[in-house]
Amino acid sequence: MPLIQISSEPDARAEDVLAIEEAINTFNMAATGDHDWKPVCIFLRDEAGKLYGGLTANLWGTWMHIQFLWVDETLRKQGYGAKLLRMAEDEARAYGCHNAHVETFSFQARPFYERSGYHVIAELPDYPPGHTHYVLRKSLI
């Protein structure tokens, strides 16, 4: 058996991180029998292709898990976040998802998600210190 070493690598190669994610996803799909997984990547770009925002999520197990939703400060409060979210939810519904969930912090977008029909199902107070981390859920059916 080879000598195994443990190393902390804060600047890990993207392909190594991806290998860990794929190993967990493969295990989860084998354990559940649900191999129906799809990424969602929706972007805001100008005519030159410059990135001004976007939403990334995963569809699996009849759920959409929103990983990131970001809109450039110059475009905030103009409805772009809501459009990104609706587009992702529509894509999730079309794929057969019944629910969506997302995490956010007290200094981020909880009111935005609540206005969009999400409700808090869990919270971690004092994470980070002085703030709260929320998990929100929405039914898509």
MDAnalysis code that builds the backbone (N, CA, C; Angstrom):
import MDAnalysis as mda
import numpy as np

u = mda.Universe.empty(423, n_residues=141, atom_resindex=np.repeat(np.arange(141), 3), trajectory=True)
u.add_TopologyAttr("name", ["N", "CA", "C"] * 141)
u.add_TopologyAttr("resid", np.arange(1, 142))
u.add_TopologyAttr("resname", ["MET", "PRO", "LEU", "ILE", "GLN", "ILE", "SER", "SER", "GLU", "PRO", "ASP", "ALA", "ARG", "ALA", "GLU", "ASP", "VAL", "LEU", "ALA", "ILE", "GLU", "GLU", "ALA", "ILE", "ASN", "THR", "PHE", "ASN", "MET", "ALA", "ALA", "THR", "GLY", "ASP", "HIS", "ASP", "TRP", "LYS", "PRO", "VAL", "CYS", "ILE", "PHE", "LEU", "ARG", "ASP", "GLU", "ALA", "GLY", "LYS", "LEU", "TYR", "GLY", "GLY", "LEU", "THR", "ALA", "ASN", "LEU", "TRP", "GLY", "THR", "TRP", "MET", "HIS", "ILE", "GLN", "PHE", "LEU", "TRP", "VAL", "ASP", "GLU", "THR", "LEU", "ARG", "LYS", "GLN", "GLY", "TYR", "GLY", "ALA", "LYS", "LEU", "LEU", "ARG", "MET", "ALA", "GLU", "ASP", "GLU", "ALA", "ARG", "ALA", "TYR", "GLY", "CYS", "HIS", "ASN", "ALA", "HIS", "VAL", "GLU", "THR", "PHE", "SER", "PHE", "GLN", "ALA", "ARG", "PRO", "PHE", "TYR", "GLU", "ARG", "SER", "GLY", "TYR", "HIS", "VAL", "ILE", "ALA", "GLU", "LEU", "PRO", "ASP", "TYR", "PRO", "PRO", "GLY", "HIS", "THR", "HIS", "TYR", "VAL", "LEU", "ARG", "LYS", "SER", "LEU", "ILE"])
u.atoms.positions = np.array([
    [0.855, -1.191, 0.000],
    [0.000, 0.000, 0.000],
    [0.887, 1.236, 0.000],
    [0.521, 2.253, -0.791],
    [1.346, 3.469, -0.849],
    [1.281, 4.249, 0.458],
    [2.309, 5.028, 0.701],
    [2.344, 5.918, 1.858],
    [1.406, 7.090, 1.577],
    [0.398, 7.268, 2.402],
    [-0.598, 8.322, 2.214],
    [-0.255, 9.493, 3.118],
    [-0.270, 10.688, 2.558],
    [0.000, 11.906, 3.311],
    [-1.228, 12.801, 3.274],
    [-1.433, 13.545, 4.326],
    [-2.509, 14.525, 4.381],
    [-1.885, 15.902, 4.228],
    [-2.471, 16.726, 3.331],
    [-1.921, 18.063, 3.118],
    [-3.051, 19.072, 3.006],
    [-2.846, 20.231, 3.590],
    [-3.779, 21.342, 3.442],
    [-3.326, 22.148, 2.234],
    [-4.261, 22.364, 1.289],
    [-3.909, 23.048, 0.045],
    [-4.930, 24.141, -0.272],
    [-4.815, 25.305, 0.381],
    [-5.781, 26.376, 0.142],
    [-5.837, 26.838, -1.319],
    [-4.753, 26.644, -2.053],
    [-4.714, 27.015, -3.470],
    [-4.769, 25.768, -4.343],
    [-5.620, 24.827, -3.971],
    [-5.720, 23.553, -4.681],
    [-6.052, 23.755, -6.151],
    [-5.582, 22.834, -6.961],
    [-5.892, 22.875, -8.390],
    [-7.386, 22.622, -8.581],
    [-7.987, 23.337, -9.511],
    [-9.420, 23.207, -9.780],
    [-9.789, 21.769, -10.119],
    [-8.915, 21.074, -10.841],
    [-9.222, 19.689, -11.213],
    [-9.230, 18.756, -10.005],
    [-8.440, 19.059, -8.975],
    [-8.464, 18.244, -7.749],
    [-9.761, 18.470, -6.974],
    [-10.186, 19.715, -6.886],
    [-11.455, 20.035, -6.222],
    [-12.601, 19.359, -6.967],
    [-12.589, 19.445, -8.281],
    [-13.616, 18.823, -9.103],
    [-13.640, 17.302, -8.909],
    [-12.470, 16.693, -8.760],
    [-12.404, 15.241, -8.546],
    [-13.113, 14.851, -7.252],
    [-12.953, 15.650, -6.190],
    [-13.632, 15.377, -4.920],
    [-15.146, 15.515, -5.104],
    [-15.570, 16.595, -5.741],
    [-17.005, 16.821, -5.977],
    [-17.601, 15.679, -6.794],
    [-16.908, 15.257, -7.851],
    [-17.413, 14.179, -8.692],
    [-17.478, 12.854, -7.930],
    [-16.514, 12.607, -7.051],
    [-16.533, 11.368, -6.261],
    [-17.747, 11.343, -5.331],
    [-18.041, 12.467, -4.687],
    [-19.220, 12.540, -3.802],
    [-20.499, 12.396, -4.623],
    [-20.567, 13.098, -5.752],
    [-21.756, 13.008, -6.601],
    [-21.974, 11.580, -7.098],
    [-20.914, 10.909, -7.487],
    [-21.013, 9.519, -7.940],
    [-21.523, 8.625, -6.818],
    [-20.988, 8.811, -5.613],
    [-21.453, 8.031, -4.455],
    [-22.935, 8.295, -4.192],
    [-23.327, 9.571, -4.166],
    [-24.718, 9.929, -3.885],
    [-25.670, 9.320, -4.908],
    [-25.297, 9.363, -6.167],
    [-26.152, 8.819, -7.211],
    [-26.249, 7.294, -7.093],
    [-25.143, 6.650, -6.778],
    [-25.169, 5.201, -6.609],
    [-26.012, 4.815, -5.394],
    [-25.895, 5.573, -4.315],
    [-26.625, 5.255, -3.081],
    [-28.130, 5.450, -3.244],
    [-28.530, 6.443, -4.045],
    [-29.957, 6.743, -4.204],
    [-30.574, 6.133, -5.459],
    [-29.736, 5.766, -6.406],
    [-30.239, 5.293, -7.687],
    [-30.684, 6.421, -8.604],
    [-30.561, 7.662, -8.139],
    [-30.956, 8.830, -8.931],
    [-29.711, 9.407, -9.609],
    [-29.586, 9.148, -10.900],
    [-28.430, 9.616, -11.671],
    [-28.781, 10.838, -12.517],
    [-29.930, 11.413, -12.265],
    [-30.453, 12.517, -13.051],
    [-29.989, 13.846, -12.449],
    [-28.794, 14.290, -12.824],
    [-28.186, 15.511, -12.302],
    [-27.911, 16.460, -13.461],
    [-28.126, 17.744, -13.204],
    [-27.876, 18.737, -14.250],
    [-27.425, 20.045, -13.614],
    [-26.389, 20.669, -14.162],
    [-26.004, 21.995, -13.690],
    [-26.857, 23.071, -14.359],
    [-27.017, 24.195, -13.667],
    [-27.672, 25.378, -14.217],
    [-26.671, 26.523, -14.119],
    [-26.420, 27.181, -15.230],
    [-25.503, 28.329, -15.270],
    [-26.142, 29.398, -16.153],
    [-26.568, 30.483, -15.535],
    [-27.243, 31.565, -16.246],
    [-26.443, 32.840, -15.978],
    [-26.124, 33.583, -17.025],
    [-25.246, 34.742, -16.873],
    [-25.863, 36.022, -17.404],
    [-25.429, 37.144, -16.843],
    [-25.730, 38.484, -17.354],
    [-24.465, 38.986, -18.035],
    [-24.563, 39.317, -19.311],
    [-23.395, 39.812, -20.052],
    [-23.805, 41.006, -20.915],
    [-22.849, 41.888, -21.154],
    [-23.112, 42.981, -22.086],
    [-22.795, 42.509, -23.506],
    [-22.966, 43.402, -24.478],
    [-22.763, 43.035, -25.883],
    [-21.330, 42.606, -26.188],
    [-20.381, 43.012, -25.365],
    [-18.985, 42.608, -25.560],
    [-18.668, 41.294, -24.835],
    [-19.641, 40.778, -24.110],
    [-19.425, 39.522, -23.395],
    [-18.941, 39.680, -21.969],
    [-18.822, 40.934, -21.505],
    [-18.365, 41.157, -20.134],
    [-19.419, 40.643, -19.147],
    [-18.953, 39.940, -18.136],
    [-19.833, 39.341, -17.137],
    [-20.289, 40.383, -16.116],
    [-21.610, 40.464, -15.908],
    [-22.194, 41.385, -14.941],
    [-23.020, 40.682, -13.874],
    [-23.055, 39.372, -13.924],
    [-23.790, 38.637, -12.906],
    [-24.146, 37.257, -13.389],
    [-24.772, 36.512, -12.487],
    [-25.202, 35.188, -12.879],
    [-25.699, 34.368, -11.709],
    [-26.165, 33.193, -12.050],
    [-26.676, 32.241, -11.069],
    [-26.153, 30.865, -11.450],
    [-25.644, 30.138, -10.450],
    [-25.255, 28.750, -10.658],
    [-26.032, 27.883, -9.680],
    [-26.438, 26.723, -10.153],
    [-27.227, 25.809, -9.336],
    [-27.035, 24.388, -9.852],
    [-27.502, 23.440, -9.053],
    [-27.529, 22.037, -9.452],
    [-28.948, 21.525, -9.320],
    [-29.363, 20.694, -10.271],
    [-30.669, 20.046, -10.233],
    [-30.423, 18.563, -9.974],
    [-31.022, 18.046, -8.902],
    [-30.870, 16.630, -8.573],
    [-31.889, 16.260, -7.509],
    [-32.438, 15.074, -7.623],
    [-33.355, 14.577, -6.607],
    [-34.634, 15.390, -6.506],
    [-35.097, 15.930, -7.600],
    [-36.264, 16.820, -7.713],
    [-36.082, 18.132, -6.946],
    [-34.845, 18.502, -6.679],
    [-34.524, 19.765, -6.006],
    [-33.556, 20.577, -6.857],
    [-33.680, 21.894, -6.745],
    [-32.671, 22.799, -7.266],
    [-31.926, 23.366, -6.070],
    [-30.612, 23.239, -6.088],
    [-29.774, 23.844, -5.053],
    [-29.041, 25.025, -5.682],
    [-29.435, 26.221, -5.293],
    [-28.787, 27.426, -5.802],
    [-27.478, 27.587, -5.053],
    [-26.385, 27.621, -5.794],
    [-25.076, 27.771, -5.179],
    [-24.680, 29.242, -5.063],
    [-24.802, 29.954, -6.169],
    [-24.400, 31.364, -6.176],
    [-25.356, 32.172, -7.041],
    [-25.691, 33.371, -6.566],
    [-26.431, 34.352, -7.358],
    [-25.770, 35.690, -7.075],
    [-25.247, 36.302, -8.125],
    [-24.533, 37.571, -7.974],
    [-24.902, 38.503, -9.114],
    [-25.121, 39.774, -8.778],
    [-25.366, 40.820, -9.762],
    [-24.406, 41.963, -9.454],
    [-23.711, 42.430, -10.481],
    [-22.781, 43.543, -10.325],
    [-23.482, 44.734, -9.682],
    [-22.768, 45.433, -8.831],
    [-23.340, 46.555, -8.092],
    [-23.996, 47.597, -9.002],
    [-23.469, 47.784, -10.200],
    [-24.025, 48.783, -11.116],
    [-25.394, 48.378, -11.662],
    [-25.758, 47.103, -11.537],
    [-27.038, 46.626, -12.070],
    [-28.034, 46.221, -10.989],
    [-27.646, 46.387, -9.736],
    [-28.550, 45.973, -8.657],
    [-29.763, 46.901, -8.586],
    [-30.852, 46.361, -8.019],
    [-32.126, 47.082, -7.834],
    [-32.799, 47.399, -9.169],
    [-32.472, 46.611, -10.206],
    [-33.093, 46.804, -11.517],
    [-33.845, 45.553, -11.981],
    [-33.986, 44.573, -11.087],
    [-34.753, 43.375, -11.409],
    [-33.960, 42.233, -12.018],
    [-32.665, 42.409, -12.187],
    [-31.873, 41.348, -12.809],
    [-31.772, 40.098, -11.928],
    [-31.633, 40.286, -10.625],
    [-31.572, 39.135, -9.720],
    [-32.847, 38.312, -9.791],
    [-33.995, 38.987, -9.772],
    [-35.283, 38.295, -9.856],
    [-35.421, 37.563, -11.194],
    [-34.933, 38.176, -12.274],
    [-34.997, 37.526, -13.586],
    [-34.121, 36.279, -13.620],
    [-32.923, 36.375, -13.057],
    [-32.040, 35.206, -12.983],
    [-32.706, 34.081, -12.194],
    [-33.284, 34.444, -11.052],
    [-33.920, 33.448, -10.188],
    [-35.109, 32.797, -10.886],
    [-35.969, 33.601, -11.509],
    [-37.133, 33.042, -12.219],
    [-36.699, 32.121, -13.350],
    [-35.679, 32.522, -14.072],
    [-35.199, 31.701, -15.179],
    [-34.677, 30.356, -14.663],
    [-33.945, 30.375, -13.575],
    [-33.428, 29.137, -12.986],
    [-34.572, 28.268, -12.471],
    [-35.552, 28.884, -11.810],
    [-36.705, 28.127, -11.309],
    [-37.491, 27.507, -12.464],
    [-37.657, 28.240, -13.555],
    [-38.358, 27.706, -14.724],
    [-37.600, 26.517, -15.306],
    [-36.276, 26.647, -15.370],
    [-35.451, 25.548, -15.869],
    [-35.569, 24.332, -14.944],
    [-35.584, 24.582, -13.638],
    [-35.706, 23.493, -12.659],
    [-37.065, 22.798, -12.795],
    [-38.126, 23.564, -12.925],
    [-39.466, 22.976, -13.105],
    [-39.510, 22.110, -14.366],
    [-38.967, 22.641, -15.457],
    [-38.963, 21.907, -16.720],
    [-38.182, 20.599, -16.594],
    [-37.225, 20.563, -15.695],
    [-36.408, 19.367, -15.473],
    [-37.077, 18.399, -14.496],
    [-38.176, 18.851, -13.873],
    [-38.910, 17.990, -12.953],
    [-38.673, 18.261, -11.485],
    [-38.040, 19.377, -11.174],
    [-37.782, 19.711, -9.768],
    [-39.064, 20.203, -9.103],
    [-39.249, 19.811, -7.848],
    [-40.416, 20.210, -7.058],
    [-40.086, 21.283, -6.029],
    [-38.806, 21.418, -5.685],
    [-38.385, 22.335, -4.628],
    [-37.055, 22.986, -4.986],
    [-36.768, 24.080, -4.281],
    [-35.482, 24.756, -4.418],
    [-34.994, 25.140, -3.031],
    [-33.673, 25.188, -2.875],
    [-33.116, 25.696, -1.620],
    [-31.850, 26.488, -1.894],
    [-31.560, 27.381, -0.952],
    [-30.433, 28.296, -1.093],
    [-29.946, 28.678, 0.295],
    [-28.682, 29.028, 0.398],
    [-28.128, 29.553, 1.649],
    [-27.751, 31.019, 1.425],
    [-27.933, 31.821, 2.467],
    [-27.540, 33.227, 2.402],
    [-27.213, 33.709, 3.808],
    [-26.531, 34.811, 3.905],
    [-26.179, 35.404, 5.197],
    [-27.068, 36.608, 5.490],
    [-27.108, 37.010, 6.749],
    [-27.939, 38.151, 7.151],
    [-27.509, 39.439, 6.458],
    [-26.269, 39.536, 6.014],
    [-25.795, 40.738, 5.324],
    [-25.923, 40.602, 3.805],
    [-26.552, 39.499, 3.355],
    [-26.698, 39.290, 1.919],
    [-28.154, 39.465, 1.486],
    [-28.795, 38.389, 1.052],
    [-30.023, 38.525, 0.268],
    [-31.257, 37.849, 0.858],
    [-31.332, 37.678, 2.174],
    [-32.516, 37.021, 2.735],
    [-33.817, 37.707, 2.298],
    [-33.959, 39.033, 2.422],
    [-35.220, 39.674, 2.007],
    [-35.544, 39.450, 0.526],
    [-34.533, 39.443, -0.309],
    [-34.730, 39.184, -1.741],
    [-35.353, 37.809, -1.950],
    [-34.790, 36.793, -1.315],
    [-35.324, 35.438, -1.479],
    [-36.727, 35.321, -0.883],
    [-36.959, 35.968, 0.239],
    [-38.296, 35.912, 0.845],
    [-39.334, 36.574, -0.069],
    [-38.981, 37.694, -0.699],
    [-39.892, 38.338, -1.660],
    [-40.177, 37.422, -2.851],
    [-39.252, 36.501, -3.109],
    [-39.396, 35.569, -4.230],
    [-40.064, 34.265, -3.828],
    [-40.593, 34.204, -2.593],
    [-41.346, 33.032, -2.166],
    [-40.588, 32.013, -1.341],
    [-39.346, 32.282, -1.017],
    [-38.556, 31.374, -0.191],
    [-38.837, 31.661, 1.279],
    [-38.718, 30.634, 2.111],
    [-38.865, 30.849, 3.552],
    [-37.738, 30.133, 4.294],
    [-37.361, 30.710, 5.421],
    [-36.250, 30.189, 6.227],
    [-36.650, 28.858, 6.853],
    [-35.788, 27.859, 6.688],
    [-36.021, 26.559, 7.320],
    [-34.936, 26.229, 8.346],
    [-33.840, 26.990, 8.321],
    [-32.768, 26.776, 9.310],
    [-31.917, 28.030, 9.386],
    [-31.315, 28.213, 10.551],
    [-30.386, 29.332, 10.700],
    [-29.254, 28.946, 11.635],
    [-28.097, 29.516, 11.343],
    [-26.908, 29.332, 12.174],
    [-26.521, 30.701, 12.718],
    [-26.926, 31.003, 13.953],
    [-26.601, 32.318, 14.508],
    [-25.101, 32.456, 14.759],
    [-24.660, 33.691, 14.689],
    [-23.263, 34.052, 14.955],
    [-22.291, 33.414, 13.958],
    [-22.765, 33.197, 12.722],
    [-21.916, 32.683, 11.656],
    [-22.042, 33.585, 10.454],
    [-21.017, 34.424, 10.172],
    [-19.847, 34.686, 11.003],
    [-20.242, 35.517, 12.230],
    [-19.340, 35.705, 13.169],
    [-19.690, 36.429, 14.397],
    [-20.428, 37.743, 14.101],
    [-21.563, 37.892, 14.793],
    [-22.386, 39.090, 14.621],
    [-23.418, 38.976, 13.517],
    [-23.418, 37.871, 12.784],
    [-24.340, 37.676, 11.662],
    [-24.990, 36.303, 11.763],
    [-25.896, 36.008, 10.837],
    [-26.588, 34.724, 10.811],
    [-26.548, 34.155, 9.400],
    [-26.390, 32.855, 9.327],
    [-26.422, 32.122, 8.061],
    [-27.785, 31.436, 7.968],
    [-28.492, 31.639, 6.867],
    [-29.839, 31.108, 6.691],
    [-29.880, 30.074, 5.570],
    [-30.759, 29.092, 5.743],
    [-31.114, 28.157, 4.683],
    [-32.583, 28.424, 4.371],
    [-32.879, 28.646, 3.107],
    [-34.251, 28.943, 2.688],
    [-34.716, 27.910, 1.665],
    [-36.025, 27.735, 1.614],
    [-36.638, 26.734, 0.749],
    [-37.846, 27.336, 0.051],
    [-38.129, 26.804, -1.146],
    [-39.322, 27.205, -1.885],
    [-39.875, 25.988, -2.626],
    [-41.177, 25.836, -2.601],
    [-41.834, 24.816, -3.415],
    [-41.947, 25.357, -4.842],
    [-41.618, 24.534, -5.797],
    [-41.692, 24.938, -7.218],
    [-42.939, 24.400, -7.899],
    [-43.792, 23.695, -7.150],
    [-45.010, 23.152, -7.765],
    [-46.237, 23.866, -7.227],
])
